[in-house]
Amino acid sequence: MTEFFMPMKKVPTVTHQTKQVTVRNGKPVFYEPADLQAARSKLMAHLGQHVPESKYTGPVRLYTKWLFPMTKTSKNGQYKHTRPDTDNLQKLLKDCMSDCGYWKDDALVVSEIVEKFWADLPGIYIKIEEV
């Protein structure tokens, strides 16, 4: 099992879907805009500190709690029911976890429990269990 919390003043909200396309020499070329590159770099830096000694090679359950900075109208621990969508947040996170070497392939994630909250201490809580 792997379990950790990554405190962040500003949790990355840019999603993997913000990739852009341009045409060079008549061919489409996909690229990441600057804000997506920054979010990827931030996640990679935080995730790199918690990489397990050996990659997961079998099915795993991934628990993720996205803890966003409080607003004037929110309460600590209250569910955040506004954008971004959890599935969009997870895609970039799992891609970064794959790039860091958490598992052989993110297809090994067979179960996911994802929640978004408002919190006094913003960041991302992650727990990985073999199933």
Secondary structure as UniProt FT lines:
FT   STRAND          2..7
FT   HELIX           16..18
FT   STRAND          20..24
FT   TURN            25..26
FT   STRAND          27..31
FT   HELIX           34..47
FT   HELIX           48..50
FT   STRAND          60..69
FT   TURN            72..73
FT   TURN            76..77
FT   HELIX           86..100
FT   HELIX           106..108
FT   STRAND          109..119
FT   STRAND          123..130
//
